[in-house]
Amino acid sequence: MLLCTACLVGLQLLISCCWAFACHSTEPSPDFTLPGDYLLAGLFPLHSGCLQVRHRPEVTLCDRTGSFNEHGYHLFQAMRLGVEEINNSTTLLPNVTLGYQLYDVCSDSANVYATLSVLSLPGPRHIELQGDLLRYSPKVLAVIGPDTTNRAATTAALLSPFLMPLISYGASSEMLSVKRQYPSFLRTIPNDKYQVETMVLLLQRFGWTWISLVGSSGDYGQLGVQALEKQATDQGICIAFKDIVPFSAQVGDQRMQRLMRHLAQATATVVVVFSNRPLARVFFESVVLANLTGKVWVASEAWVLSRHITGVPGIQRIGTVLGVAIQKRTVPGLKAFEEAYVRADKGAPRPCHKSSCCSSNQVCRECEAFTAHTMPKLKGFSMSSAYNAYRAVYAVAHGLHQLLGCASGVCSRGRVYPWQLLEQIHKVNFLLHKDTVMFNDNGDPLSSYNIIAWDWSGPKWTFTVLGSSTWSPVQLDINETKIQWHGKDNQVPKSVCSSDCLEGHQRVVTGFHPCCFECVPCGAGTFLNKSDLYRCQPCGKEEWAPEGSQTCFPRTVVFLACQEHTSWVLLAANTLLLLLLLGTAGLFAWHLDTPVVRSAGGRLCFLMLGSLAAGSGSLYGFFGEPTRPACLLRQALFALGFTIFLSCLTVRSFQLIIIFKFSTKAPTFYRAWVQNHGAGLFVMISSAAQLLICLTWLVVWTPLPTREYQRFPHLVMLECTEANSLGFILAFLYNGLLSISAFACSYLGKDLPENYNEAKCVTFSLLFNFMSWIAFFTTASVYDGKYLPAVNMLAGLSSLSSGFGGYFLPKCYVILCRPDLNSTEHFQASIQDYTRHRGST
């Protein structure tokens, strides 16, 4: 409460000071005031400010020679026209008359004076101190204006405690939408938030990521630059150079010369100029003076259509100008209204009454001196701004219409407080010349922008509407073919620090700006996601990517499938071997009592054939997708089967040596061997040892199906985890020792009787076995591909085939093709020849 009282005391002292220094020798022009049941205030820049050093606080004298502002004049007349139309209407406020108090806000001090004057009570010229501000009833209900963000912020801050509606036609800064600070502020011009978003979309549309940014001193330019820099940076656009044109800037001064040098040195082709009209004029006069050409200039709505800027001599040479403009609207009858104003007899200005203090903010002598030939021309930019002032007047009228209950045709006139009117203005929704007028929760209008381009192709300046932007969200719709670019080939100028990288190449930033980078290809197994161009992303476990890839590809899952040609050949060969083993077993069973079968081992042959058949059956586990049973059995069963075969082969060769060579020399050992069934015992012990190795292998180093990712970047190898295990190596070494033992025993029996001499065939088969596994391990050391299981199976099939071919095929040949050799007599003759030969030696 004390703070509020202090503020009001300050306001009262301030208005007293302003009035003391605002006295003028003439009365206000009658065009600035109009009596009515309810008064509105209008704040318009009829004159430009005076830049001079002041030694005491005073209100600027606005009505000065050479300072007339044509643009503000059209806004002034638009409000007068709107009030006149409403007063003449039979449907809008039918029995209510609106009046106005208009003020010339040529400077900040004039603006403060006008605002305080608006807050004063109808009778006395002061602001009354009250405990309840909502019961405060000043002479004015609502304010239209002012034109700039700085002035609107000052006025809104002063009016906010009283919740007096303030509808600006030209203050577009986003900060004014903050309702905690400016609860009574509304506007009929779009919020700069949408202008900034539209500019960023325009930059993105043409791929301009490297720009210079220039703003004007003051809230409009500085806040606009700040918002644009933030949004542009968030969208990957970098600011090569940024500066503010100071309020006191003059063409050719050191400050502007330095700014021009920096713009020329910056490598950005695009320059965004977020400035008010006066400083934009200074800026472009400096651009022309510095001969800064060949650039694209992106304009804010404050100056893009201003003749004040297009009239700069030589500006047509600066390059291409694109910009954001408020959608063009016209005030019907405004031109005729202004012409009628010029023709009207206004009379000579009257002197101020001695007992009063006349305002210097309500005089325009130049306005009163206009003729039909000297009156300001109403141009497109001023017409659009005038429509915003005109629309603001109608918004207040519609709010008052609802507040007074005029829907019945008769308004109930009574005391109205500003805050009551503010509530109703927020609710208005009406059509004004086919234009919907309404406000959102922040007091912003639901409008849109036009995207325009300057056109110097004709004798005079004009502009082309390229399209528009709408919200929310902000969307851009433009026709690029309408743009006449400044280049020779009418190509879109480039404005980038670094050109885009090739697909699959990441950006490595060089320096401070992310737009300046080098291109480095993504490594194998990584890809470049379009959402993050600065970091290569690793592919998933089941994916792969070559170097410089933009996407990942599914890995191909490979294993030795049964449908492949290689598999068919191996399957056929293995099946043939299995059939041969079964056929041989049948043949031997049929000729079990013949000398050939008995010399081959008799019933031991079936164990040997069975072990070979088990090994052959295990090879089927190499086909198809590896499973847990297949991984457990295929290598272990093969190793065990081949061990049994080699054990039988070894003991068979050893037994023949004992019979023919050691039966007479070492009869005790021979009898012990025969009586203790040495052959069977050896086979059992040898096989049990291999069985123990295999069981240990399966328990400790359990072969399991696995997906191998490291070997090939684009493949997933389905295989079993047995190749590098210690169990596999032990089982293989054990069979290697047995093979050497069998080879040694066969070699020792090379001089046995012909029918018992198997050294050549067994030696050949064992050598072939060694060569098969040497070839496999050599291949495995240099090849890890899909067909390695096929090579492994081929080595196993070769071992089994060599064992079968070297030991059983010769005997099958004798049984089937040489039955004369399969007789007792033949075998006895062979033994007798061996005995005679040994006796002679």
C-alpha positions in Angstrom: 0.0 0.0 0.0 2.8 2.4 0.9 4.5 1.6 -2.4 1.4 2.3 -4.4 0.9 5.6 -2.6 4.5 6.6 -3.2 4.0 5.8 -6.9 0.9 8.0 -7.1 2.7 10.8 -5.3 5.5 10.5 -7.9 2.9 10.6 -10.7 1.3 13.7 -9.3 4.6 15.5 -9.0 5.6 14.4 -12.5 2.4 15.6 -14.1 2.7 18.9 -12.3 6.2 19.3 -13.6 5.1 18.3 -17.1 2.3 20.8 -17.1 4.5 23.5 -15.8 6.9 23.1 -18.8 4.2 22.2 -21.4 2.4 25.5 -21.5 1.9 26.9 -25.0 0.8 30.3 -26.3 -2.1 28.9 -28.3 -5.1 26.7 -27.4 -5.3 23.1 -28.6 -6.4 22.6 -32.2 -10.1 21.7 -32.3 -9.2 18.6 -34.4 -7.5 17.1 -31.3 -10.5 17.1 -29.1 -14.1 15.9 -29.5 -16.6 15.9 -26.6 -18.7 12.8 -26.1 -20.3 10.5 -23.5 -17.2 8.5 -23.3 -13.7 9.7 -24.2 -10.9 7.8 -25.9 -7.3 9.0 -26.1 -5.1 8.8 -29.2 -1.3 9.0 -29.1 0.2 9.7 -32.5 3.6 10.9 -33.7 2.5 14.0 -35.8 6.0 15.3 -35.6 9.4 13.8 -35.2 11.6 14.2 -32.2 14.1 16.8 -31.6 17.6 15.6 -30.9 19.2 18.1 -28.7 20.9 18.4 -25.3 18.5 19.4 -22.5 19.5 20.9 -19.2 16.2 20.5 -17.4 13.2 18.2 -17.7 10.6 19.5 -20.1 8.1 18.4 -22.6 9.4 18.6 -26.1 7.7 21.3 -28.2 6.3 19.1 -31.0 4.8 21.7 -33.4 8.2 22.7 -34.9 8.9 23.8 -38.4 10.2 21.0 -40.6 9.4 18.2 -38.2 6.0 17.1 -39.6 5.5 13.3 -39.8 3.2 12.3 -42.7 2.9 8.8 -41.4 1.7 9.9 -38.0 -0.8 12.3 -39.6 -2.6 9.4 -41.4 -2.9 7.5 -38.2 -4.3 10.6 -36.5 -6.9 11.0 -39.2 -7.8 7.2 -39.2 -8.8 7.5 -35.5 -10.9 10.6 -36.1 -12.6 8.8 -39.1 -13.3 5.7 -36.9 -14.9 7.7 -34.1 -17.0 9.7 -36.6 -18.2 6.5 -38.3 -19.2 5.0 -34.9 -21.0 8.1 -33.9 -23.0 8.0 -37.1 -23.8 4.3 -36.8 -27.3 3.2 -35.8 -26.2 -0.3 -34.8 -22.9 0.2 -32.9 -23.4 2.3 -29.7 -26.7 3.6 -31.1 -27.5 6.3 -28.5 -23.9 6.9 -27.3 -21.5 9.4 -28.5 -17.7 8.8 -28.4 -15.3 11.6 -27.9 -11.6 11.8 -28.0 -8.5 13.5 -26.8 -5.6 13.3 -29.3 -2.0 13.9 -28.5 1.1 14.4 -30.5 3.8 12.1 -29.0 6.8 13.4 -30.9 9.1 12.4 -28.1 9.3 10.3 -24.9 8.6 13.3 -22.7 5.6 14.2 -24.8 4.4 10.7 -24.5 4.7 10.7 -20.7 2.9 14.0 -20.5 0.0 12.7 -22.7 -0.2 9.5 -20.6 -0.4 11.4 -17.3 -2.9 13.8 -18.9 -5.1 10.8 -19.8 -5.1 9.6 -16.2 -6.2 13.0 -14.8 -9.7 13.4 -13.5 -12.3 15.2 -15.7 -12.4 18.4 -13.6 -9.1 19.1 -11.8 -5.9 18.6 -13.7 -4.4 16.1 -11.3 -4.3 12.3 -10.5 -6.2 11.7 -7.3 -4.7 9.4 -4.6 -7.1 6.5 -3.8 -6.8 3.3 -1.9 -8.9 1.4 -4.4 -7.6 2.0 -7.9 -10.3 0.0 -9.5 -12.8 2.7 -8.5 -10.7 5.4 -10.1 -12.6 7.1 -12.9 -10.3 9.3 -15.1 -11.7 11.4 -18.0 -10.6 8.8 -20.6 -11.7 5.1 -20.8 -9.1 3.7 -23.2 -6.0 4.8 -25.1 -5.1 4.1 -28.8 -1.4 4.0 -29.4 1.4 4.9 -29.1 3.5 3.9 -32.1 6.8 2.5 -30.8 7.7 -0.2 -28.3 9.6 2.2 -26.0 6.8 4.6 -25.7 4.2 1.8 -25.5 6.1 0.2 -22.6 6.2 3.5 -20.7 2.5 4.2 -21.3 1.5 0.6 -20.5 3.4 0.7 -17.2 1.7 3.9 -16.1 -1.8 2.7 -17.1 -1.5 -0.8 -15.8 -2.2 0.0 -12.1 -5.6 1.5 -13.2 -6.2 -1.4 -15.7 -7.0 1.2 -18.4 -7.1 -0.5 -21.9 -4.1 0.5 -24.1 -4.4 -0.7 -27.7 -1.2 0.0 -29.7 -1.3 0.1 -33.5 2.5 -0.1 -33.9 4.3 -1.6 -30.8 5.1 -5.1 -31.8 7.7 -6.2 -29.3 7.2 -9.6 -27.6 7.9 -8.2 -24.1 4.6 -6.3 -24.1 2.7 -9.6 -24.1 3.9 -10.3 -20.6 0.6 -9.8 -18.7 2.3 -9.7 -15.2 4.0 -6.4 -16.3 1.4 -5.0 -18.8 -2.0 -6.4 -17.9 -4.0 -3.8 -19.8 -2.0 -3.8 -23.0 -3.4 -5.0 -26.3 -2.4 -4.4 -29.9 -3.7 -4.6 -33.5 -0.2 -5.2 -35.0 1.2 -8.8 -34.9 3.6 -9.8 -32.1 7.3 -9.7 -33.1 7.4 -13.3 -31.9 5.7 -14.4 -35.1 7.7 -11.9 -37.2 11.0 -13.4 -35.9 9.7 -17.0 -36.5 8.7 -16.0 -40.0 12.2 -14.5 -40.7 13.9 -17.7 -39.4 11.6 -19.8 -41.7 12.5 -17.5 -44.6 16.3 -18.0 -43.9 15.8 -21.7 -43.7 13.8 -21.8 -46.9 16.7 -20.5 -48.9 19.4 -22.4 -46.9 21.0 -19.3 -45.5 22.8 -20.4 -42.4 25.5 -17.7 -42.2 24.0 -14.2 -41.6 24.8 -10.7 -40.3 22.3 -9.2 -37.9 21.8 -5.4 -37.4 19.3 -3.8 -35.1 18.3 -0.3 -34.1 18.8 1.2 -30.7 15.7 0.8 -28.5 13.4 -2.0 -27.3 12.1 -2.8 -30.8 15.4 -3.3 -32.5 17.4 -4.7 -29.6 14.7 -7.1 -28.4 14.1 -8.1 -32.0 17.7 -8.9 -32.6 17.9 -10.8 -29.3 14.9 -12.9 -30.2 16.1 -13.5 -33.7 19.6 -14.5 -32.6 18.1 -17.0 -30.2 15.7 -18.6 -32.6 18.1 -18.6 -35.5 20.8 -20.3 -33.4 18.3 -22.9 -32.2 17.6 -23.7 -35.8 21.3 -24.1 -36.8 21.7 -20.6 -38.2 24.9 -18.8 -37.2 25.5 -15.1 -36.7 28.6 -14.0 -38.5 28.3 -10.4 -37.3 25.9 -8.5 -35.0 25.7 -4.8 -34.2 23.2 -2.1 -33.1 22.8 1.2 -34.8 22.9 3.8 -32.0 20.2 6.3 -31.4 22.6 9.2 -32.2 24.0 7.6 -35.4 24.7 9.9 -38.3 25.7 9.1 -41.8 29.4 9.1 -42.2 30.3 9.2 -38.5 33.0 6.9 -37.1 30.5 4.5 -35.6 28.7 3.9 -38.9 31.9 3.7 -40.8 33.2 0.9 -38.5 29.8 -0.9 -38.8 30.1 -0.8 -42.6 33.7 -2.1 -42.5 32.6 -5.0 -40.4 29.7 -5.8 -42.6 32.0 -5.7 -45.7 34.5 -8.0 -44.0 31.9 -10.5 -42.8 31.6 -13.4 -45.3 27.8 -13.5 -44.9 25.8 -12.6 -48.0 22.5 -12.1 -46.0 22.0 -9.2 -43.6 18.9 -9.1 -41.4 18.0 -5.5 -40.5 15.6 -5.3 -37.5 15.2 -1.6 -37.2 12.8 1.3 -36.8 12.3 3.6 -39.8 14.5 6.6 -38.7 17.6 4.5 -37.9 17.0 2.2 -40.9 17.3 5.4 -43.0 20.6 6.3 -41.4 21.8 2.7 -41.9 21.0 2.4 -45.6 22.4 5.9 -46.4 25.6 4.6 -44.8 25.4 1.4 -46.9 25.0 3.3 -50.1 27.9 5.6 -49.1 30.1 2.6 -48.4 29.1 1.1 -51.7 28.1 -2.1 -49.9 26.4 -4.2 -52.7 25.7 -7.7 -53.7 24.0 -8.7 -50.5 20.5 -9.9 -49.6 18.8 -7.7 -47.1 16.0 -9.1 -44.9 13.7 -6.4 -43.6 11.5 -6.2 -40.6 8.0 -4.9 -41.0 8.8 -1.5 -39.5 10.7 -0.3 -42.7 10.2 -2.8 -45.4 7.5 -0.8 -47.2 8.5 2.7 -46.0 9.0 5.3 -48.7 11.3 6.9 -46.2 13.8 4.1 -46.8 13.1 3.4 -50.5 13.7 7.1 -51.2 17.4 6.8 -50.2 19.4 7.8 -53.3 21.2 4.8 -54.8 19.5 2.2 -52.6 18.5 0.2 -55.7 22.1 -0.9 -56.1 22.5 -2.6 -52.7 21.2 -6.0 -53.8 18.0 -8.0 -53.2 15.6 -6.9 -50.4 13.2 -9.3 -49.0 11.0 -8.6 -46.0 8.1 -9.3 -43.7 5.2 -6.9 -44.0 1.8 -6.6 -42.3 -0.9 -7.7 -44.6 -2.1 -4.8 -46.6 -5.5 -3.4 -45.4 -7.3 -0.3 -46.4 -9.4 2.1 -44.4 -12.4 2.8 -46.7 -13.1 6.5 -47.1 -9.9 7.6 -45.4 -8.5 9.4 -48.4 -11.8 11.3 -48.9 -11.9 12.1 -45.2 -8.5 13.6 -45.4 -9.4 15.6 -48.5 -12.5 16.9 -46.7 -10.4 17.9 -43.7 -8.1 20.0 -46.0 -11.1 21.7 -47.5 -12.7 22.5 -44.2 -12.3 26.0 -42.7 -10.4 25.6 -39.5 -9.9 29.2 -38.6 -6.8 30.8 -37.2 -5.3 29.4 -34.0 -6.6 31.2 -30.9 -4.3 32.4 -28.1 -4.3 30.4 -24.8 -6.5 31.8 -22.1 -4.5 33.6 -19.4 -6.0 31.5 -16.6 -5.2 28.2 -18.2 -2.2 26.2 -19.4 -2.5 25.0 -23.0 -0.9 21.8 -24.1 1.9 21.9 -26.7 0.9 18.3 -27.6 -2.4 19.2 -29.2 -1.3 21.7 -31.9 -0.5 21.1 -35.5 -0.2 24.3 -37.5 1.1 22.6 -40.6 -2.0 20.3 -40.6 -4.2 23.4 -40.6 -2.3 24.9 -43.5 -2.7 22.0 -45.9 -4.1 22.5 -49.4 -5.3 20.0 -51.9 -1.9 20.1 -53.5 0.3 20.0 -50.4 -1.6 17.5 -48.3 0.3 14.3 -47.5 -0.2 11.4 -50.0 -1.7 8.3 -48.5 0.6 5.4 -49.4 0.5 1.6 -48.8 2.6 1.5 -45.7 0.8 4.3 -44.0 -2.6 2.8 -45.0 -1.8 -0.5 -43.4 -0.7 1.2 -40.1 -3.7 3.5 -40.3 -6.0 0.5 -40.6 -4.5 -0.8 -37.3 -5.4 2.4 -35.5 -8.8 2.4 -37.1 -9.3 -1.2 -36.1 -8.3 -0.4 -32.5 -11.0 2.3 -32.3 -13.6 -0.2 -33.4 -12.4 -2.8 -30.9 -12.9 -0.3 -28.1 -16.4 0.6 -29.5 -17.4 -3.1 -29.7 -16.2 -3.7 -26.1 -18.2 -0.7 -24.9 -21.2 -1.8 -26.9 -21.2 -5.1 -25.0 -20.5 -3.4 -21.6 -23.4 -1.0 -22.0 -25.8 -3.8 -23.1 -26.5 -2.2 -26.5 -27.5 -5.5 -28.1 -31.2 -4.6 -27.3 -30.9 -1.5 -29.5 -30.6 1.0 -26.6 -27.4 1.5 -24.5 -27.7 1.9 -20.7 -25.4 4.8 -20.2 -23.7 5.0 -16.8 -20.4 5.2 -15.1 -17.9 2.8 -16.6 -14.5 2.0 -15.1 -11.5 1.2 -17.3 -11.1 -2.3 -16.0 -14.7 -3.2 -16.9 -14.1 -2.1 -20.5 -10.8 -4.0 -20.6 -12.7 -7.3 -19.8 -15.1 -6.7 -22.7 -12.4 -5.8 -25.2 -10.6 -9.1 -24.6 -13.9 -10.8 -25.6 -14.6 -8.9 -28.8 -15.0 -10.9 -32.0 -16.4 -9.1 -35.0 -15.9 -8.5 -38.7 -14.6 -5.2 -39.9 -14.6 -4.9 -43.7 -14.3 -8.7 -44.0 -11.4 -8.8 -41.4 -12.0 -10.7 -38.2 -11.0 -8.6 -35.2 -10.3 -10.5 -32.0 -7.5 -10.9 -29.4 -5.8 -13.9 -27.9 -5.1 -14.3 -24.1 -2.0 -12.1 -24.5 -3.9 -9.3 -26.2 -2.3 -10.0 -29.6 -4.4 -10.0 -32.8 -5.0 -13.1 -35.0 -3.2 -11.7 -38.1 -0.6 -12.8 -40.6 2.3 -11.4 -42.6 3.0 -11.0 -46.2 6.4 -11.9 -47.6 7.5 -9.2 -50.0 10.4 -8.4 -52.3 11.5 -5.0 -53.6 11.1 -4.6 -57.3 13.3 -2.0 -59.2 12.6 -3.5 -62.7 10.3 -0.6 -63.6 11.0 3.2 -63.6 9.8 3.5 -60.0 10.1 1.3 -56.9 7.4 -1.2 -56.1 7.2 -4.4 -54.3 6.0 -8.0 -55.1 4.0 -10.1 -52.7 5.7 -13.5 -52.7 3.4 -15.2 -50.3 2.4 -15.1 -46.7 3.0 -16.7 -43.3 0.3 -17.9 -40.9 0.2 -19.2 -37.4 0.1 -21.0 -35.1 2.3 -22.8 -35.7 4.1 -20.4 -38.1 4.0 -21.7 -41.7 5.5 -20.1 -44.8 3.9 -20.2 -48.2 5.8 -18.3 -50.9 6.4 -18.4 -54.6 10.1 -18.2 -55.1 9.9 -17.7 -58.9 8.6 -14.2 -58.4 12.0 -13.1 -56.9 14.4 -11.2 -59.1 17.8 -11.9 -57.5 20.6 -9.5 -58.0 22.9 -12.0 -59.5 23.4 -12.4 -63.3 21.7 -15.8 -63.6 18.9 -15.0 -61.2 20.2 -17.7 -58.9 19.5 -17.8 -55.2 22.6 -16.4 -53.5 24.4 -18.6 -51.1 25.1 -17.5 -47.5 26.9 -20.3 -45.7 30.2 -20.6 -43.8 30.8 -24.1 -45.0 29.1 -26.0 -47.8 27.0 -29.0 -46.9 28.8 -32.3 -46.5 28.3 -35.3 -48.7 26.0 -38.0 -47.4 27.5 -39.9 -44.6 30.1 -37.2 -43.7 29.9 -35.7 -40.3 30.6 -32.0 -39.6 33.7 -31.3 -37.5 33.4 -27.7 -36.2 36.4 -25.5 -36.8 36.2 -22.4 -34.7 33.4 -21.0 -32.6 30.4 -21.3 -35.0 28.8 -24.7 -35.6 28.1 -23.5 -39.2 31.9 -23.5 -39.9 33.1 -27.1 -40.2 35.1 -29.7 -42.1 33.6 -32.8 -43.5 34.8 -36.2 -42.3 33.3 -39.5 -43.4 31.7 -41.7 -40.8 33.7 -44.8 -40.1 32.5 -48.3 -40.9 29.8 -49.4 -38.5 28.5 -45.9 -37.9 26.1 -43.7 -39.8 25.1 -40.0 -39.9 21.7 -39.3 -38.4 20.1 -36.3 -40.1 19.0 -35.0 -36.7 22.6 -34.7 -35.6 25.0 -33.8 -38.4 27.9 -33.3 -36.0 28.3 -36.8 -34.7 28.3 -40.2 -36.3 26.0 -42.7 -34.5 27.0 -46.3 -34.0 24.8 -48.9 -35.7 22.8 -51.4 -33.7 24.3 -54.9 -33.0 22.2 -56.4 -35.7 23.1 -53.7 -38.2 26.1 -52.6 -40.2 27.2 -49.6 -42.4 30.1 -49.0 -44.8 32.3 -46.0 -44.4 30.5 -42.7 -45.2 27.0 -44.2 -44.8 23.8 -42.2 -44.1 22.0 -45.2 -42.7 22.5 -48.6 -41.3 21.6 -51.9 -43.0 20.4 -55.1 -41.5 23.2 -57.6 -41.2 22.9 -60.8 -43.2 22.6 -63.9 -41.0 24.6 -66.6 -42.5 25.1 -70.3 -41.8 25.6 -73.5 -43.9 22.0 -73.8 -45.2 20.8 -77.1 -46.6 19.5 -75.4 -49.7 22.9 -74.3 -51.0 24.7 -76.2 -53.8 27.7 -76.8 -51.6 25.5 -78.4 -49.0 23.8 -80.6 -51.5 27.1 -82.0 -52.7 28.4 -82.6 -49.2 25.1 -84.1 -48.1 25.1 -86.4 -51.1 28.7 -87.5 -50.4 28.1 -88.1 -46.7 24.9 -90.0 -47.4 26.7 -92.1 -50.0 29.4 -92.9 -47.4 26.8 -93.9 -44.9 25.1 -96.2 -47.4 28.5 -97.7 -48.2 29.2 -98.3 -44.6 25.8 -100.0 -44.1 26.3 -102.0 -47.3 29.7 -103.1 -46.2 28.4 -104.1 -42.8 25.7 -106.2 -44.6 28.3 -107.8 -46.9 30.6 -108.6 -44.0 27.8 -110.1 -42.0 26.9 -112.3 -45.0 30.5 -113.4 -45.4 31.4 -113.4 -41.7 33.0 -116.8 -41.7 35.2 -116.3 -44.8 38.9 -115.9 -44.4 38.9 -112.2 -45.7 36.4 -111.1 -43.0 38.1 -113.1 -40.3 41.5 -111.7 -41.3 40.0 -108.2 -41.2 39.0 -108.6 -37.6 35.9 -110.6 -37.7 33.2 -109.1 -35.5 35.6 -106.2 -34.7 34.8 -104.9 -38.2 31.3 -104.2 -37.2 32.5 -102.0 -34.4 34.8 -100.2 -36.8 32.0 -99.7 -39.4 29.7 -98.6 -36.6 32.2 -96.0 -35.4 32.6 -94.7 -38.9 28.9 -94.6 -39.3 28.5 -92.6 -36.1 31.2 -90.2 -37.3 29.4 -89.9 -40.6 26.1 -89.2 -38.8 27.6 -86.5 -36.7 28.5 -84.6 -39.9 24.8 -83.8 -40.5 25.0 -81.4 -37.5 27.0 -79.0 -39.7 24.0 -78.3 -41.9 21.3 -75.7 -41.1 21.1 -73.2 -38.3 23.2 -74.3 -35.4 21.2 -75.6 -32.5 22.2 -76.7 -29.0 22.0 -80.5 -29.6 23.9 -80.1 -32.9 26.7 -78.0 -31.3 27.0 -80.6 -28.4 27.1 -83.7 -30.6 28.7 -82.9 -34.0 32.3 -82.5 -33.0 32.3 -84.7 -29.9 30.5 -87.6 -31.6 32.8 -87.4 -34.6 35.9 -87.4 -32.4 34.7 -90.4 -30.3 33.6 -92.4 -33.4 36.9 -91.8 -35.1 38.8 -92.7 -31.9 37.0 -96.1 -31.8 37.9 -96.7 -35.5 41.6 -95.7 -35.0 41.8 -97.8 -31.8 40.5 -100.8 -33.7 42.8 -100.2 -36.6 45.8 -99.8 -34.3 45.0 -102.9 -32.2 44.3 -104.9 -35.4 47.7 -104.0 -36.9 49.4 -104.6 -33.5 47.7 -108.0 -33.1 48.9 -109.2 -36.5 52.5 -108.2 -35.6 52.2 -110.1 -32.4 50.9 -113.2 -34.1 53.4 -113.3 -36.9 56.5 -111.9 -35.2 56.3 -112.2 -31.4 54.3 -115.4 -30.9 57.5 -117.5 -30.9 59.9 -114.9 -29.7 57.8 -113.8 -26.7 55.3 -116.6 -26.1 54.5 -115.4 -22.5 53.5 -112.0 -23.7 51.5 -113.5 -26.5 49.6 -115.9 -24.2 48.9 -113.0 -21.8 47.6 -110.8 -24.6 45.3 -113.6 -25.9 44.1 -114.8 -22.5 43.4 -111.2 -21.2 41.6 -110.2 -24.4 44.2 -107.5 -25.0 42.6 -106.2 -28.2 39.2 -105.6 -26.7 40.8 -104.1 -23.5 42.9 -101.7 -25.6 39.9 -100.5 -27.6 37.8 -100.0 -24.4 40.5 -98.1 -22.6 41.4 -96.0 -25.6 37.7 -95.2 -26.3 37.0 -94.5 -22.6 39.9 -92.0 -22.6 38.5 -90.1 -25.5 35.0 -90.3 -24.0 36.3 -88.7 -20.8 38.0 -86.0 -22.8 34.7 -85.3 -24.7 32.6 -85.3 -21.6 35.0 -82.8 -20.0 34.9 -80.8 -23.1 31.1 -80.7 -23.1 30.9 -79.8 -19.4 33.7 -77.3 -19.1 33.9 -75.8 -22.6 30.3 -76.4 -23.6 29.8 -75.8 -27.3 26.8 -73.6 -27.8 25.2 -71.8 -30.7 26.4 -68.2 -30.9 26.0 -65.1 -33.1 29.4 -63.9 -34.2 29.5 -60.1 -35.0 33.2 -59.2 -35.1 34.5 -61.2 -38.0 32.6 -59.6 -40.8 31.0 -56.1 -40.4 28.0 -56.9 -42.6 27.4 -60.5 -41.5 26.1 -62.3 -38.4 27.8 -65.7 -38.3 25.7 -68.4 -36.7 28.1 -71.0 -35.4 29.1 -73.2 -32.5 31.7 -72.2 -29.9 33.9 -75.2 -30.2 36.6 -74.2 -32.6 38.9 -72.5 -30.2 38.1 -74.5 -27.0 40.7 -76.5 -25.2 38.4 -79.6 -25.3 38.3 -79.6 -29.1 42.1 -79.3 -29.3 42.6 -82.2 -26.8 40.2 -84.5 -28.6 41.9 -83.7 -31.9 45.4 -84.3 -30.5 44.3 -87.6 -29.0 43.1 -88.8 -32.4 46.3 -87.6 -33.9 48.3 -89.7 -31.5 46.1 -92.7 -32.3 46.6 -92.1 -36.0 50.4 -92.1 -35.5 50.2 -95.3 -33.5 48.1 -96.9 -36.3 50.5 -95.7 -38.9 53.5 -97.1 -36.9 51.9 -100.5 -36.4 50.9 -100.8 -40.0 54.4 -99.9 -41.1 55.9 -102.5 -38.8 53.6 -105.1 -40.5 54.7 -104.2 -44.1 56.4 -107.6 -44.5 53.5 -109.8 -43.3 51.8 -112.3 -45.6 50.2 -110.7 -48.5 46.6 -111.4 -47.3 47.5 -109.8 -44.0 49.7 -107.0 -45.2 47.6 -103.8 -45.1 50.5 -101.4 -44.7 50.1 -99.7 -48.0 46.4 -99.0 -47.9 46.4 -98.0 -44.2 49.4 -95.8 -44.7 47.7 -94.1 -47.6 44.4 -93.6 -45.7 46.2 -92.2 -42.7 48.3 -89.9 -44.8 45.2 -88.6 -46.5 43.6 -88.1 -43.0 46.6 -86.0 -42.0 46.5 -84.0 -45.2 42.7 -83.4 -44.8 43.1 -81.9 -41.3 46.2 -79.9 -42.2 44.3 -78.4 -45.1 41.4 -77.6 -42.8 43.5 -75.8 -40.2 45.4 -73.9 -42.9 42.1 -72.8 -44.4 40.7 -71.9 -40.9 43.7 -69.7 -40.3 43.0 -67.5 -43.4 39.3 -67.9 -43.8 36.5 -67.3 -41.3 33.6 -67.1 -43.6 30.3 -68.8 -44.0 31.7 -71.9 -45.6 34.2 -72.8 -42.8 31.8 -75.4 -41.4 31.6 -76.9 -44.9 35.4 -77.1 -44.9 35.4 -78.7 -41.5 32.8 -81.2 -42.7 34.8 -81.9 -45.8 37.9 -82.7 -43.6 35.9 -85.0 -41.4 34.3 -86.7 -44.5 37.7 -87.1 -46.0 39.0 -88.8 -42.8 36.1 -91.2 -42.7 36.3 -91.9 -46.4 40.0 -92.5 -46.3 39.7 -94.8 -43.3 36.8 -96.7 -45.0 38.6 -96.8 -48.4 42.0 -97.8 -47.1 40.8 -100.6 -44.9 37.4 -101.9 -46.1 37.3 -101.3 -49.8 40.1 -103.8 -50.7 38.4 -106.5 -48.7 35.0 -105.7 -50.4 36.8 -106.0 -53.7 38.1 -109.5 -52.9 34.8 -110.7 -51.6 32.8 -109.4 -54.6 35.3 -109.6 -57.5 38.0 -112.1 -56.5 36.2 -114.9 -54.6 39.1 -117.2 -55.5 41.3 -115.2 -53.1 38.7 -115.6 -50.4 39.6 -119.2 -49.6 41.3 -121.1 -46.8 43.8 -122.7 -49.2 44.9 -119.3 -50.6 45.4 -117.9 -47.1 47.4 -121.0 -46.0 49.6 -120.9 -49.1 50.3 -117.2 -48.3 51.3 -118.0 -44.7 53.5 -120.9 -45.9 55.3 -118.6 -48.4 55.8 -116.0 -45.6 57.2 -118.8 -43.3 59.6 -120.1 -46.0 60.7 -116.6 -46.8 61.5 -115.8 -43.1 63.3 -119.2 -42.7 65.5 -118.5 -45.6 66.4 -115.0 -44.2 
